Amino acid sequence: MSLTEEQINDFYRLTSKERFDQFVVQVQENKVVWTLANDQGCVLVDTGEEQCLLLWHDEDLAEGWATEEYQGCRAMGIPLDDFLAKWVPGMTQDGFDVALVPTRAGEGEVMSPEELAGELTAE
């Protein structure tokens, strides 16, 4: 079911912590994370300190970022099991972090892939 513009706006009015908490619950429930990709691969954002993979818990939220410099990108779903088994070790080895449910202004939680894996597998 697609999110309405009002639901998306309400979500982005939440604090970073509230957005993160909702991300964890939804990913645990739906068993998928969403990122942005183009023909060259997944989009990485340079925060000045880290190279981050952008992640969302909802396809519509990811698609909402596919504007301006990310025009031509599309939402790409990653099954949670694959993310934990393959992506987390690969990103860790490559030195990437994750930026979770960033606002359109770029504000969001940034953490290591291992930290995120711990949050997603916690009971």
C-alpha positions in Angstrom: 0.0 0.0 0.0 1.4 3.4 -1.0 1.9 6.1 1.5 0.1 9.4 0.9 1.9 12.7 0.7 0.4 13.5 4.1 1.8 10.3 5.7 5.2 11.0 4.2 5.2 14.6 5.5 4.0 13.4 9.0 6.8 10.8 9.0 9.5 13.5 8.3 8.2 15.7 11.1 9.3 13.0 13.5 12.7 13.3 15.2 15.7 11.3 13.9 15.3 8.9 16.8 11.5 8.5 16.2 12.2 7.8 12.5 14.9 5.3 13.4 12.6 3.5 15.8 9.9 3.3 13.2 12.5 2.1 10.7 13.6 -0.8 12.9 10.0 -1.9 13.7 9.0 -1.8 10.0 12.1 -3.6 8.7 11.7 -6.3 11.4 8.0 -6.7 10.4 8.4 -6.5 6.5 11.8 -8.1 6.3 13.1 -5.7 3.6 15.2 -2.5 3.5 15.1 0.0 0.7 17.9 2.0 -0.9 18.4 4.0 -4.1 20.2 2.6 -7.1 21.0 3.6 -10.7 22.7 1.9 -13.6 26.1 2.3 -11.8 24.9 0.7 -8.5 23.6 1.9 -5.2 23.8 5.5 -4.3 26.4 6.4 -1.7 26.3 9.8 0.1 29.5 11.5 1.4 28.8 13.2 4.7 32.3 14.7 4.8 33.2 12.1 7.4 31.6 8.9 6.1 30.5 7.3 2.9 27.0 6.1 3.6 24.4 3.9 2.0 21.0 5.4 2.3 18.3 3.1 3.8 14.6 3.4 4.3 11.9 1.0 5.5 9.5 1.9 2.8 9.7 2.0 -1.0 7.7 5.3 -1.2 10.2 7.0 1.2 13.1 5.9 -0.9 11.4 6.9 -4.2 10.9 10.4 -2.6 14.6 10.9 -2.7 14.8 10.2 -6.5 14.8 13.8 -7.4 17.3 16.5 -8.4 20.8 15.0 -8.3 19.2 11.5 -7.7 16.8 11.8 -10.6 17.1 8.6 -12.6 17.6 6.5 -9.4 15.0 4.0 -8.4 14.1 2.3 -5.1 15.7 -1.1 -4.7 14.5 -3.5 -2.1 17.0 -5.8 -0.3 15.6 -8.8 1.6 16.6 -8.5 5.3 18.3 -11.9 5.3 20.5 -10.9 2.3 21.2 -7.5 3.9 22.4 -9.1 7.1 24.3 -12.0 5.6 25.9 -10.3 2.6 25.6 -6.5 2.7 26.6 -5.9 6.3 29.9 -7.8 6.0 30.6 -6.3 2.6 30.0 -2.7 3.7 32.0 -3.3 6.9 34.9 -4.5 4.8 34.6 -1.6 2.4 34.4 1.0 5.3 30.9 2.2 4.5 28.3 3.4 7.0 24.5 3.6 6.7 22.4 6.7 6.8 18.9 5.8 7.9 15.6 7.4 6.9 17.2 10.8 6.1 15.0 13.8 5.8 14.9 15.7 2.5 17.4 18.0 4.1 19.7 15.1 4.7 19.3 14.7 8.5 19.2 11.1 9.8 20.9 8.5 12.0 24.3 7.4 10.8 25.8 4.2 12.1 28.0 1.3 11.2 26.4 -1.6 9.4 27.2 -3.8 12.4 25.4 -1.5 14.8 22.3 -1.5 12.5 22.5 -5.3 12.3 22.4 -5.5 16.1 19.4 -3.2 16.2 17.5 -5.2 13.5 18.2 -8.6 15.2 17.5 -7.5 18.7 14.3 -8.8 20.2 
